[in-house]
Amino acid sequence: MIDTRLDGRNVLVTGGAGNIGAAIGRAFAAQGARVAVHYLAQDPPAPEGTEWAHATPGPAEAEALARELGNGSFAVSADLARPDAARRLVAAVAERLGTIDVLVNNAAHCEAPDTVDTLTPDSLERHYRVNAIAPALLTAEAARLHDAGRPLCVVNVSTDAARAFPGQIGYGTSKAALEALTRATALDLAGQGIRVNAVAPGPVQTGWMGEDLVARVTRAVPMGRVGEPEDIADAVVFLASHQARWITGQVLQVAGGHAL
């Protein structure tokens, strides 16, 4: 038996109310951790000519998941596009749990169109605020509150689109910034015993792929299937576990060989 040493640990999962985030929360709860399930209370309307390429589970889903997870888990709301969101969110979680042992920066913004010829300053800003700026600020806030007597681990959720993904310019480049942030903060925080790593998922079925797309994507994945949220969750738990205690600054691609 592997002892992850996550029993009784406090975990904040941003974007934790559905899909990959919910799978991450369940995986940590299965190890005995308490999970703060972050959610966005309400998505703002998409600008004209733009569509949000993601579903946003609301308070009902977040509260239901927190009850399912048990172990003192709870739901907490914050709009990560706001400059003060990181400070407020970390403070709210610390008030309930006392400290944060694992921060999972999973929340993401993705919109369409996102091609070179459709880029606007506003669309780039929307991507970067949630996908790069908020994780940076959340990491900084968690580090400031870090109890030196307990381990702190940050796991960022990137994408293999960070390498190159035509048609997702703002999304892909903001995730590439997140991977650079992973390496930079790992070096800055190593002296405090704080580890920072990332997982880079390949194509994961969270309801956005129809049968035809699943078939096309499957042919592009060397291991012959699309990903499941649990594939990503297990990798996140590993990076937060005792078994990964000397791993920092790494981006672990979890993609069945896709986009190598």
C-alpha positions in Angstrom: 0.0 0.0 0.0 1.2 3.5 -0.9 0.7 6.1 1.8 0.2 9.4 0.1 0.2 11.2 3.5 -2.8 13.3 2.3 -5.1 12.2 5.1 -6.3 15.3 7.0 -4.7 17.7 4.5 -6.5 20.8 3.3 -6.9 21.1 -0.5 -8.2 24.1 -2.5 -9.3 23.1 -6.0 -10.2 26.1 -8.2 -12.8 25.3 -10.8 -13.6 22.4 -8.6 -17.3 21.9 -9.1 -17.4 19.9 -12.2 -15.6 17.8 -14.8 -11.8 17.5 -14.2 -12.0 19.7 -11.0 -14.7 17.5 -9.5 -12.6 14.4 -10.3 -9.6 16.0 -8.6 -11.7 16.7 -5.5 -13.0 13.2 -5.4 -9.5 11.8 -5.7 -8.2 13.9 -2.8 -11.3 13.1 -0.6 -10.6 9.4 -1.2 -7.2 10.0 0.4 -8.9 11.5 3.5 -8.3 15.2 2.5 -10.6 18.1 3.1 -11.5 19.9 -0.1 -12.4 23.5 -0.7 -14.5 23.4 -3.9 -14.1 26.7 -5.6 -16.7 27.7 -8.2 -17.8 30.8 -10.2 -21.2 31.8 -9.0 -22.3 33.2 -12.4 -20.5 33.5 -15.8 -20.8 37.0 -17.3 -22.5 37.1 -20.7 -20.2 36.4 -23.6 -19.4 39.5 -25.8 -21.2 39.6 -29.1 -19.7 37.2 -31.6 -18.0 35.2 -28.8 -18.9 31.9 -27.1 -17.6 30.5 -23.8 -16.1 27.2 -24.7 -16.7 25.8 -21.2 -19.6 25.0 -18.9 -19.6 26.7 -15.5 -21.1 24.6 -12.7 -22.8 26.9 -10.2 -23.4 26.9 -6.4 -25.9 24.0 -6.5 -23.3 21.7 -8.1 -20.5 22.9 -5.9 -22.5 22.4 -2.7 -23.7 19.0 -3.8 -20.1 17.9 -4.5 -18.8 19.2 -1.2 -21.5 17.2 0.6 -20.5 14.1 -1.4 -16.8 14.6 -0.5 -17.4 14.9 3.2 -14.3 15.1 5.4 -15.3 18.8 6.2 -15.2 19.8 2.5 -17.1 22.9 1.5 -17.9 25.1 -1.4 -16.5 28.6 -1.9 -17.1 31.2 -4.6 -14.8 33.7 -6.3 -14.5 35.3 -9.7 -10.9 34.7 -10.6 -11.0 37.4 -13.3 -11.1 40.0 -10.5 -7.8 41.5 -9.2 -8.7 40.9 -5.6 -10.1 37.4 -6.0 -6.9 35.5 -5.1 -6.5 37.3 -1.8 -10.1 36.9 -0.8 -10.4 33.3 -1.8 -7.2 32.2 0.0 -8.3 34.1 3.1 -11.8 32.6 3.0 -10.4 29.1 2.8 -7.7 29.7 5.5 -10.4 31.0 7.8 -12.3 27.7 7.5 -9.4 25.3 7.4 -6.6 27.2 9.1 -4.1 26.5 6.4 -3.8 25.3 2.8 -1.6 22.2 2.2 -2.4 21.7 -1.5 -3.4 24.3 -4.1 -4.7 23.0 -7.4 -5.0 25.8 -10.0 -7.5 24.1 -12.2 -9.9 26.9 -13.2 -9.6 28.0 -16.8 -11.1 30.3 -19.3 -11.5 29.2 -22.9 -13.5 31.0 -25.6 -14.2 30.9 -29.3 -13.2 32.2 -31.7 -9.6 32.3 -30.6 -7.6 32.5 -33.8 -4.9 34.9 -34.9 -7.3 36.9 -37.1 -10.0 37.2 -34.3 -7.7 38.2 -31.4 -8.7 41.3 -29.5 -7.1 42.9 -26.4 -10.1 42.0 -24.4 -10.1 38.3 -25.4 -6.4 38.0 -24.6 -7.0 39.6 -21.2 -9.9 37.3 -20.4 -7.7 34.3 -21.0 -4.7 35.5 -19.2 -6.5 36.8 -16.1 -7.9 33.4 -15.3 -5.3 31.1 -16.8 -2.1 32.8 -15.7 -2.6 35.8 -13.5 -5.0 34.2 -11.0 -2.8 31.1 -10.5 0.2 33.4 -9.9 -1.6 35.4 -7.3 -3.1 32.4 -5.7 0.3 30.8 -5.4 1.7 33.9 -3.8 -1.1 34.2 -1.3 -0.9 30.5 -0.3 2.9 30.9 0.1 2.4 33.9 2.4 0.1 31.9 4.6 2.3 28.8 4.5 2.8 27.1 7.9 6.5 26.1 7.8 5.6 23.0 9.9 3.4 21.6 7.1 4.2 20.8 3.4 2.7 23.0 0.8 2.3 21.8 -2.8 0.9 23.7 -5.8 -0.3 21.8 -8.9 -1.2 23.8 -11.9 -3.4 22.3 -14.6 -2.2 23.3 -18.0 -2.9 21.6 -21.4 -0.9 20.1 -24.2 -2.3 23.1 -26.2 0.5 25.0 -24.5 2.9 23.5 -26.9 1.1 24.5 -30.1 -2.6 24.4 -30.8 -3.9 26.2 -33.9 -7.2 27.9 -33.3 -6.6 28.4 -29.6 -4.1 31.3 -29.5 -5.2 33.0 -26.3 -5.9 29.8 -24.5 -2.8 28.0 -25.5 -0.4 30.9 -24.9 -1.9 31.7 -21.5 -1.4 28.0 -20.5 2.2 28.2 -21.8 2.6 31.2 -19.4 1.2 29.0 -16.6 3.9 26.4 -17.3 6.6 29.1 -17.2 5.0 30.2 -13.9 5.3 26.7 -12.6 9.1 26.6 -13.2 9.7 30.2 -11.9 7.7 29.8 -8.7 9.2 26.3 -8.1 12.6 28.0 -8.0 11.5 30.9 -5.9 9.7 28.8 -3.3 12.0 25.7 -3.1 13.9 27.2 -0.2 10.6 27.4 1.8 9.9 23.7 1.2 7.1 24.6 -1.2 6.8 22.5 -4.3 5.2 23.6 -7.6 4.4 21.3 -10.5 1.9 21.1 -13.3 0.0 18.5 -15.3 -0.7 19.0 -19.0 -3.8 17.1 -20.1 -4.4 15.9 -23.6 -8.0 15.7 -25.0 -10.2 14.8 -22.1 -13.9 13.9 -22.6 -15.9 16.2 -20.3 -18.9 16.3 -22.6 -17.6 18.7 -25.2 -16.7 16.0 -27.8 -19.3 14.4 -29.9 -19.0 10.9 -31.3 -17.4 12.0 -34.6 -14.8 14.2 -32.8 -14.0 11.4 -30.3 -13.3 9.1 -33.2 -11.0 11.6 -34.8 -9.2 12.4 -31.6 -8.8 8.7 -30.7 -6.9 8.2 -34.0 -4.5 11.0 -33.0 -3.8 9.5 -29.5 -1.1 6.8 -29.6 -2.7 5.0 -26.6 -5.9 4.7 -28.6 -8.5 6.6 -26.4 -9.4 10.0 -25.2 -8.8 10.9 -21.6 -11.1 10.8 -18.7 -11.2 13.3 -15.8 -9.9 10.6 -13.5 -6.7 10.2 -15.6 -5.8 13.8 -14.7 -7.0 13.6 -11.1 -4.7 10.7 -10.4 -1.7 12.6 -11.7 -2.6 15.6 -9.6 -2.8 13.5 -6.5 0.5 11.9 -7.2 2.3 15.3 -7.6 0.8 16.3 -4.2 1.7 13.1 -2.5 4.6 12.1 -0.3 5.9 10.0 -3.2 6.6 13.2 -5.2 8.3 14.9 -2.3 11.5 15.7 -4.3 9.7 16.7 -7.5 9.3 20.4 -8.3 9.2 22.6 -11.4 8.0 19.8 -13.6 5.2 19.7 -16.2 3.8 16.1 -16.4 2.0 15.5 -19.7 -1.0 13.3 -19.2 -2.2 12.7 -22.7 -1.7 9.1 -23.8 1.2 10.2 -26.0 -0.8 12.9 -27.7 1.2 15.9 -28.9 4.6 14.6 -28.0 
